[in-house]
Amino acid sequence: MRLALKLVLAFVLGNILLAAIYGYLAVQREARMFRQSASTEAETLGGALEGPLSDAWQHTGHQGVMQWVQKANDGQKSYLRIRWVWFDSQPGDPCFPSASPDRLTAISIEQHVAVEAPAPDGTPYLHIYWPVHLHSDRRGGLEFSHSMTELDRNKWEIVERTAWLIGGMALLSGILAAALGFRFVGRPLRQLIEKTRRIAAGDLQGPVHLRSHDELAELADSLNGMCARLAESQSKIREETAARIAAMEQLRHADRLKTVGRLASGIAHELGTPLNVVSGRASLIVSGKLPPEEISQSAAAIKTEAEKMTKVIRQLLDFGRSSTPHKAAVDLRQIVSQTVDLLHTLAEKHKVHMNFAPGSDPAMAEVDGGQIQQVLTNLMVNAVQSMPDGGNLDVAIRRQTASAPERGGDQRAYHGIEIRDQGVGITEENMQHLFEPFFTTKGVGEGTGLGLSIAYGIVQEHGGWIDVTSQPHQGSCFTVFLPEGPHS
């Protein structure tokens, strides 16, 4: 609507300007015609009186000239007054010109001039001076004074007509321009603006249909075509994203199951001892040779060992189960503790001692607990395997302020989960490709090279990153940075 209003105002102002120019030119034309008519009349009368005045001067002198001027006045209309003036007379002389002497310079060189000057009563006059050559040393001439009252009245009539014309044109053009502007500009633009706002909000439905056959209709058609192409692109992107997410989940689940396979031998050893206890105690009970007190003790021992086995199996199943990602506020200390408990048997088998001190302060973060446990499990298993001769695996959680290296921006609080080993380390050449898919330094059949790339992808989706420091034969330190949660 604002654009239509601007167009209406521009149209109306243009008409007003044209009407004003017309009025101004009409006033100037009226004034020019008045002066031209007065000059023509003065030229006619001056030419007709010049001969008789010259003869009268020769016969009767000044008195004869004044008589002829009086006769000429008697036969003229009221708007014209004729006087005889001496150009060298002084103020107070009856023959002193009505115009000031400094404006009559041209008369001294025999030119006819027209001068505007008011009468003593304030009435405006146009004075035309016609020099008359007398046989005398004095210079004189006729003064034709035309009243300008009629001219002023005509000017005001023109101004009044112009004002009425301007008002009528402004009203009519304003009504027409407003009606046409709002109909052909304002309403279509409003529809186009609403369409662009819906596009900005993600709504690509509801095409715009304009009945006009102009540029706005072409713009509407272009917007409709753009929306159709965007909708197709969004549909393809959603399908590709869904397929990518499904493939990533399959890869992550496969990596999780691969880790379960790595833990299988340790789990078997973890379950072997409790099973032997259960089997031995059950055999004693079945033999019937135990007194009632020992039977109760054996049953209690069986129950305790069964609970241990159930806990180990549940941890393994929870880790290996594929689940839908779900972020929630969790304490990272709990996830790290569960991961250390799950891997301690595998670590003991490789003569690796795992150290983790949870600390007293909570480390809250908005994460998917299962996915973060998969990341930590992958990193800890790699750390254990990097120490063929055993050693210490130290795990710690530290709160620190940092900024993401890839995204940059302002610094914020992060929780850094450090996994430090005493393994063989990583060469500088391999560090550059560490998180690339299918890159591995392990032997054939020992790894797919997807574990670290999947772990890095999971951490990135949580708004964090993985930092690595390592020296060959001096161990490595993997730090998982996760944004601090709202309840830390």
C-alpha positions as CSV (number, residue, x, y, z in Angstrom):
1,M,0.0,0.0,0.0
2,R,2.9,2.4,0.7
3,L,4.2,2.0,-2.8
4,A,0.7,2.7,-4.3
5,L,0.4,5.8,-2.1
6,K,3.8,7.0,-3.2
7,L,2.7,6.6,-6.9
8,V,-0.6,8.4,-6.2
9,L,1.3,11.3,-4.5
10,A,3.8,11.5,-7.3
11,F,1.0,11.6,-9.9
12,V,-1.0,14.2,-8.0
13,L,2.1,16.4,-7.3
14,G,3.0,16.1,-11.0
15,N,-0.4,17.4,-12.0
16,I,-0.3,20.2,-9.5
17,L,3.1,21.2,-10.8
18,L,1.9,21.3,-14.4
19,A,-1.2,23.3,-13.4
20,A,1.0,25.7,-11.4
21,I,3.3,26.2,-14.3
22,Y,0.4,26.7,-16.6
23,G,-1.0,29.4,-14.2
24,Y,2.3,31.1,-14.0
25,L,2.7,31.2,-17.8
26,A,-0.9,32.5,-18.1
27,V,-0.2,35.4,-15.7
28,Q,3.0,36.2,-17.6
29,R,1.2,36.1,-20.9
30,E,-1.5,38.4,-19.6
31,A,1.1,40.9,-18.3
32,R,3.0,40.7,-21.6
33,M,-0.2,41.3,-23.6
34,F,-1.2,44.2,-21.4
35,R,2.2,45.9,-21.9
36,Q,2.1,45.1,-25.7
37,S,-1.4,46.6,-26.0
38,A,-0.4,49.7,-24.0
39,S,2.7,50.1,-26.1
40,T,0.8,49.8,-29.3
41,E,-1.8,52.3,-28.2
42,A,0.9,54.8,-27.1
43,E,2.8,54.3,-30.3
44,T,-0.4,55.1,-32.3
45,L,-1.4,58.1,-30.2
46,G,2.2,59.4,-30.0
47,G,2.7,59.2,-33.7
48,A,-0.6,60.9,-34.3
49,L,0.0,63.8,-31.8
50,E,3.7,64.4,-32.6
51,G,3.0,66.6,-35.7
52,P,0.2,68.8,-34.1
53,L,2.3,69.3,-30.9
54,S,5.3,70.4,-32.9
55,D,3.1,72.9,-34.8
56,A,1.4,74.1,-31.7
57,W,4.8,74.8,-30.0
58,Q,5.9,76.9,-32.9
59,H,2.7,79.0,-32.9
60,T,1.5,79.3,-29.3
61,G,4.4,77.7,-27.3
62,H,3.8,75.7,-24.2
63,Q,0.2,76.7,-23.8
64,G,-0.7,75.4,-27.3
65,V,1.0,72.0,-26.4
66,M,-1.0,71.7,-23.2
67,Q,-4.2,72.5,-25.1
68,W,-3.6,69.7,-27.6
69,V,-2.8,67.3,-24.7
70,Q,-6.0,68.3,-23.0
71,K,-8.0,67.6,-26.2
72,A,-6.3,64.2,-26.5
73,N,-7.3,63.3,-22.9
74,D,-10.9,64.3,-23.5
75,G,-11.3,61.7,-26.2
76,Q,-9.7,58.8,-24.2
77,K,-11.1,56.2,-21.9
78,S,-10.8,56.4,-18.2
79,Y,-8.0,53.8,-17.9
80,L,-5.7,56.0,-20.0
81,R,-4.3,59.4,-19.0
82,I,-2.0,61.6,-21.2
83,R,0.3,64.2,-19.9
84,W,3.0,66.5,-21.3
85,V,6.2,66.2,-19.3
86,W,9.6,67.9,-19.4
87,F,12.4,65.4,-18.7
88,D,14.5,68.1,-17.1
89,S,11.8,69.5,-14.7
90,Q,12.1,69.4,-11.0
91,P,9.9,67.7,-8.4
92,G,6.8,69.9,-7.8
93,D,6.6,71.0,-11.4
94,P,3.2,70.1,-12.9
95,C,5.2,68.7,-15.9
96,F,7.4,66.5,-13.7
97,P,7.3,62.8,-14.9
98,S,5.5,60.3,-12.7
99,A,8.4,57.9,-12.9
100,S,11.6,58.7,-11.1
101,P,14.3,60.5,-13.2
102,D,16.8,57.7,-12.8
103,R,14.5,55.3,-14.7
104,L,14.2,57.7,-17.7
105,T,17.8,57.6,-18.8
106,A,16.8,55.9,-22.1
107,I,14.6,58.8,-23.0
108,S,17.6,61.1,-23.2
109,I,18.8,59.0,-26.1
110,E,15.5,59.1,-27.9
111,Q,14.1,55.7,-26.9
112,H,10.6,54.9,-25.9
113,V,10.4,53.3,-22.5
114,A,7.6,51.7,-20.3
115,V,7.9,52.1,-16.6
116,E,5.7,50.8,-13.8
117,A,5.1,53.2,-11.0
118,P,2.3,53.8,-8.5
119,A,0.2,57.0,-8.4
120,P,0.1,59.2,-5.3
121,D,-3.1,57.3,-4.2
122,G,-1.3,54.0,-4.5
123,T,-2.9,52.9,-7.8
124,P,-0.4,51.0,-9.9
125,Y,0.2,52.5,-13.4
126,L,2.2,51.6,-16.5
127,H,3.9,54.8,-17.8
128,I,5.0,54.9,-21.4
129,Y,7.1,57.9,-22.4
130,W,7.1,59.1,-26.0
131,P,9.7,61.8,-26.7
132,V,8.5,64.6,-28.9
133,H,11.0,66.7,-30.8
134,L,10.2,70.4,-30.4
135,H,12.1,73.3,-31.7
136,S,13.5,74.0,-28.2
137,D,16.5,73.3,-26.1
138,R,14.3,71.4,-23.5
139,R,13.5,67.8,-24.0
140,G,9.9,66.8,-23.4
141,G,7.4,64.2,-24.4
142,L,4.1,62.6,-23.8
143,E,3.4,60.4,-20.8
144,F,0.8,57.7,-21.4
145,S,-0.3,56.3,-18.1
146,H,-2.3,53.1,-18.2
147,S,-4.0,51.9,-15.0
148,M,-2.9,48.4,-14.0
149,T,-6.0,47.7,-11.9
150,E,-7.6,45.7,-14.7
151,L,-4.4,43.8,-15.2
152,D,-4.2,42.9,-11.5
153,R,-7.8,41.8,-11.6
154,N,-7.2,39.6,-14.6
155,K,-4.1,38.1,-12.8
156,W,-6.2,37.2,-9.8
157,E,-8.8,35.7,-12.0
158,I,-6.2,33.5,-13.6
159,V,-4.7,32.6,-10.2
160,E,-8.2,31.7,-8.9
161,R,-9.0,29.6,-12.0
162,T,-5.6,27.9,-11.7
163,A,-6.3,27.2,-8.0
164,W,-9.7,25.6,-8.8
165,L,-8.1,23.7,-11.7
166,I,-5.3,22.4,-9.3
167,G,-7.9,21.4,-6.7
168,G,-10.1,19.7,-9.2
169,M,-7.2,17.9,-10.9
170,A,-5.7,16.9,-7.6
171,L,-9.1,15.5,-6.4
172,L,-9.9,13.7,-9.6
173,S,-6.4,12.4,-10.3
174,G,-6.1,11.4,-6.6
175,I,-9.3,9.4,-6.7
176,L,-8.4,7.7,-10.0
177,A,-4.8,7.1,-9.1
178,A,-5.8,5.7,-5.7
179,A,-8.4,3.4,-7.1
180,L,-6.1,2.2,-9.9
181,G,-3.0,2.2,-7.8
182,F,-4.5,0.1,-5.0
183,R,-6.2,-2.1,-7.6
184,F,-3.3,-2.8,-9.9
185,V,-0.3,-2.1,-7.6
186,G,-1.2,-2.1,-3.9
187,R,-3.2,-5.3,-3.8
188,P,-0.9,-7.4,-6.0
189,L,2.1,-6.2,-4.0
190,R,0.4,-7.1,-0.7
191,Q,-0.2,-10.6,-2.1
192,L,3.5,-10.9,-3.2
193,I,4.7,-9.6,0.2
194,E,2.5,-12.2,2.0
195,K,3.9,-14.9,-0.3
196,T,7.5,-14.0,0.4
197,R,6.8,-14.0,4.2
198,R,5.3,-17.5,3.9
199,I,8.4,-18.6,2.0
200,A,10.6,-17.1,4.7
201,A,8.6,-19.1,7.3
202,G,9.1,-22.3,5.2
203,D,5.6,-22.5,3.7
204,L,6.0,-23.2,0.0
205,Q,2.4,-24.0,-0.7
206,G,-0.4,-21.7,-1.9
207,P,0.7,-20.2,-5.2
208,V,-0.1,-16.5,-6.0
209,H,-2.5,-15.9,-8.9
210,L,-2.6,-12.3,-10.3
211,R,-5.1,-11.5,-13.1
212,S,-3.1,-8.7,-14.5
213,H,-0.8,-9.2,-17.4
214,D,2.2,-7.1,-16.3
215,E,5.5,-7.3,-14.6
216,L,3.9,-8.1,-11.2
217,A,2.1,-11.1,-12.7
218,E,5.5,-12.2,-14.1
219,L,7.0,-11.8,-10.7
220,A,4.2,-13.9,-9.2
221,D,4.7,-16.6,-11.7
222,S,8.5,-16.6,-11.0
223,L,7.8,-16.9,-7.2
224,N,5.4,-19.8,-7.9
225,G,8.0,-21.6,-10.0
226,M,10.7,-20.9,-7.4
227,C,8.5,-22.4,-4.7
228,A,7.8,-25.5,-6.7
229,R,11.5,-26.0,-7.4
230,L,12.3,-25.4,-3.7
231,A,9.7,-27.9,-2.6
232,E,11.2,-30.5,-4.9
233,S,14.7,-29.7,-3.6
234,Q,13.5,-30.0,0.0
235,S,11.8,-33.3,-0.7
236,K,15.0,-34.6,-2.2
237,I,17.1,-33.3,0.6
238,R,14.7,-34.9,3.2
239,E,15.0,-38.2,1.4
240,E,18.7,-38.0,1.1
241,T,19.1,-36.9,4.7
242,A,16.9,-39.7,5.9
243,A,18.9,-42.2,3.9
244,R,22.2,-40.7,5.2
245,I,20.9,-40.8,8.8
246,A,19.9,-44.4,8.3
247,A,23.2,-45.3,6.9
248,M,25.0,-43.5,9.7
249,E,22.9,-45.3,12.3
250,Q,23.7,-48.6,10.6
251,L,27.4,-47.8,10.6
252,R,27.3,-46.7,14.3
253,H,25.4,-49.9,15.2
254,A,27.9,-52.0,13.3
255,D,30.7,-50.2,15.1
256,R,28.9,-50.9,18.4
257,L,28.6,-54.6,17.6
258,K,32.2,-54.7,16.6
259,T,33.2,-53.4,20.0
260,V,30.8,-56.0,21.6
261,G,32.8,-58.6,19.7
262,R,36.0,-57.2,21.1
263,L,34.5,-57.5,24.6
264,A,33.2,-61.0,24.1
265,S,36.3,-62.8,25.5
266,G,36.5,-60.5,28.5
267,I,32.8,-61.0,29.2
268,A,33.2,-64.8,28.9
269,H,35.9,-64.6,31.5
270,E,33.7,-62.3,33.6
271,L,30.9,-64.8,33.5
272,G,33.0,-67.9,33.9
273,T,33.8,-67.5,37.6
274,P,30.3,-66.8,38.7
275,L,29.0,-69.7,36.7
276,N,31.5,-72.0,38.4
277,V,30.3,-70.8,41.8
278,V,26.7,-71.3,40.8
279,S,27.4,-74.8,39.4
280,G,29.4,-75.9,42.5
281,R,26.8,-74.5,45.0
282,A,23.9,-76.0,43.1
283,S,25.6,-79.4,43.0
284,L,26.1,-79.3,46.8
285,I,22.4,-78.5,47.3
286,V,21.3,-81.3,45.0
287,S,23.5,-83.9,46.8
288,G,21.3,-83.5,49.9
289,K,24.3,-83.7,52.2
290,L,24.3,-80.1,53.4
291,P,22.6,-79.0,56.6
292,P,19.9,-76.4,56.3
293,E,22.2,-73.5,57.3
294,E,24.7,-74.3,54.5
295,I,21.9,-74.8,52.0
296,S,20.7,-71.2,52.8
297,Q,24.3,-69.9,52.4
298,S,24.7,-71.7,49.1
299,A,21.4,-70.3,47.8
300,A,22.5,-66.8,48.8
301,A,25.8,-67.2,47.0
302,I,24.0,-68.4,43.9
303,K,21.7,-65.4,44.0
304,T,24.7,-63.0,44.4
305,E,26.6,-64.5,41.5
306,A,23.5,-64.5,39.3
307,E,23.0,-60.8,40.0
308,K,26.6,-60.2,39.0
309,M,26.1,-62.1,35.7
310,T,22.8,-60.3,35.0
311,K,24.5,-56.9,35.5
312,V,27.3,-57.8,33.1
313,I,24.9,-59.1,30.5
314,R,22.6,-56.1,30.8
315,Q,25.5,-53.7,30.3
316,L,26.6,-55.6,27.2
317,L,23.0,-55.7,25.8
318,D,22.5,-52.0,26.5
319,F,25.7,-51.1,24.7
320,G,25.0,-53.3,21.7
321,R,21.3,-52.4,21.3
322,S,20.4,-49.9,18.5
323,S,18.3,-47.1,19.8
324,T,16.8,-43.8,18.5
325,P,19.0,-40.8,19.4
326,H,17.6,-38.9,22.4
327,K,19.4,-36.0,24.0
328,A,18.8,-35.3,27.7
329,A,20.6,-33.6,30.6
330,V,22.9,-36.3,32.0
331,D,26.0,-36.3,34.3
332,L,29.0,-37.2,32.2
333,R,30.6,-38.7,35.3
334,Q,28.0,-41.5,35.2
335,I,28.6,-42.3,31.6
336,V,32.3,-42.4,32.1
337,S,31.9,-44.7,35.2
338,Q,29.6,-47.1,33.3
339,T,32.1,-47.2,30.4
340,V,35.0,-47.9,32.7
341,D,33.1,-50.7,34.4
342,L,32.2,-52.2,31.1
343,L,35.8,-52.3,29.9
344,H,37.7,-53.1,33.1
345,T,37.7,-56.9,32.3
346,L,39.1,-56.2,28.7
347,A,41.7,-53.8,30.3
348,E,42.8,-56.4,32.9
349,K,43.2,-59.0,30.1
350,H,45.7,-56.6,28.4
351,K,47.4,-55.8,31.7
352,V,46.0,-52.2,31.6
353,H,45.0,-50.4,34.8
354,M,42.1,-48.0,34.3
355,N,42.0,-44.9,36.6
356,F,39.0,-42.6,36.9
357,A,38.3,-40.3,39.8
358,P,34.7,-38.9,39.3
359,G,35.2,-35.9,41.6
360,S,32.5,-34.2,43.6
361,D,31.2,-31.6,41.1
362,P,28.6,-32.7,38.6
363,A,29.5,-32.5,34.9
364,M,26.1,-31.9,33.3
365,A,25.6,-31.9,29.5
366,E,22.7,-32.2,27.0
367,V,23.7,-35.4,25.2
368,D,22.5,-38.8,24.0
369,G,24.0,-41.0,26.7
370,G,24.2,-44.2,24.5
371,Q,26.0,-42.4,21.7
372,I,28.5,-40.7,24.0
373,Q,29.2,-44.1,25.7
374,Q,29.8,-45.5,22.2
375,V,32.4,-42.7,21.6
376,L,34.1,-43.3,24.9
377,T,34.1,-47.1,24.5
378,N,35.7,-46.8,21.1
379,L,38.4,-44.4,22.3
380,M,39.1,-46.5,25.5
381,V,39.3,-49.8,23.5
382,N,41.8,-48.2,21.1
383,A,43.8,-46.9,24.1
384,V,43.9,-50.4,25.6
385,Q,44.9,-51.9,22.3
386,S,47.7,-49.3,21.9
387,M,49.4,-50.7,25.0
388,P,50.6,-54.3,24.1
389,D,52.8,-54.4,27.1
390,G,50.2,-53.0,29.5
391,G,50.2,-49.7,31.3
392,N,47.9,-47.1,32.8
393,L,44.8,-45.6,31.2
394,D,43.9,-42.4,33.0
395,V,40.4,-40.9,32.4
396,A,39.4,-37.4,33.8
397,I,36.7,-34.8,33.3
398,R,37.7,-31.1,33.3
399,R,35.6,-28.0,32.8
400,Q,37.3,-25.4,30.7
401,T,36.5,-22.4,28.4
402,A,37.2,-22.8,24.8
403,S,36.0,-22.1,21.2
404,A,35.3,-24.7,18.6
405,P,38.4,-24.8,16.2
406,E,36.3,-25.4,13.1
407,R,33.4,-23.0,13.8
408,G,35.3,-20.3,15.7
409,G,33.2,-17.7,17.4
410,D,32.9,-16.7,21.0
411,Q,34.3,-18.9,23.8
412,R,32.0,-20.8,26.0
413,A,32.2,-23.5,28.8
414,Y,32.9,-27.1,27.8
415,H,33.5,-30.4,29.6
416,G,36.6,-32.1,28.4
417,I,36.8,-35.9,28.9
418,E,40.5,-36.8,28.7
419,I,41.5,-40.4,27.8
420,R,45.3,-40.6,28.3
421,D,47.3,-43.8,27.6
422,Q,50.9,-45.0,27.7
423,G,50.7,-46.6,24.3
424,V,52.8,-46.6,21.1
425,G,51.5,-43.1,20.1
426,I,50.6,-41.8,16.7
427,T,53.0,-40.4,14.0
428,E,52.5,-36.9,12.7
429,E,51.8,-38.3,9.2
430,N,48.9,-40.5,10.6
431,M,47.5,-37.7,12.7
432,Q,46.4,-35.8,9.6
433,H,44.2,-38.7,8.6
434,L,43.1,-39.9,12.0
435,F,39.4,-39.2,11.6
436,E,39.0,-40.0,7.9
437,P,36.6,-42.9,7.2
438,F,38.3,-46.3,6.5
439,F,41.7,-45.0,7.6
440,T,43.4,-47.5,10.0
441,T,46.9,-48.4,11.1
442,K,45.8,-51.9,12.3
443,G,46.4,-55.1,10.5
444,V,44.0,-56.7,8.0
445,G,40.9,-58.0,9.8
446,E,41.6,-56.0,12.9
447,G,39.6,-52.9,12.1
448,T,37.5,-51.2,9.4
449,G,38.8,-47.6,10.0
450,L,35.3,-46.3,10.8
451,G,35.4,-46.2,14.6
452,L,37.1,-42.8,15.0
453,S,35.3,-41.2,12.1
454,I,31.9,-42.3,13.6
455,A,33.0,-41.1,17.0
456,Y,34.0,-37.7,15.6
457,G,30.7,-37.4,13.8
458,I,28.7,-38.1,17.0
459,V,30.6,-35.6,18.9
460,Q,30.2,-33.0,16.2
461,E,26.4,-33.5,16.2
462,H,26.5,-32.7,19.9
463,G,28.2,-29.4,19.2
464,G,31.7,-30.5,20.3
465,W,34.9,-31.9,18.9
466,I,37.8,-34.3,19.6
467,D,41.3,-33.0,20.3
468,V,44.3,-35.3,20.0
469,T,47.9,-34.9,21.2
470,S,50.4,-37.7,20.7
471,Q,54.1,-38.5,20.4
472,P,55.4,-41.8,19.0
473,H,56.3,-44.2,21.9
474,Q,55.1,-41.6,24.4
475,G,51.4,-42.3,24.5
476,S,48.3,-40.3,23.3
477,C,45.6,-38.2,24.8
478,F,42.2,-38.0,23.3
479,T,40.0,-35.2,24.7
480,V,36.2,-35.2,23.9
481,F,34.8,-31.6,24.3
482,L,31.1,-31.4,24.9
483,P,29.2,-28.1,25.6
484,E,28.3,-27.6,29.2
485,G,24.6,-28.2,30.0
486,P,22.2,-25.9,31.6
487,H,22.3,-27.6,35.0
488,S,26.1,-27.7,35.5
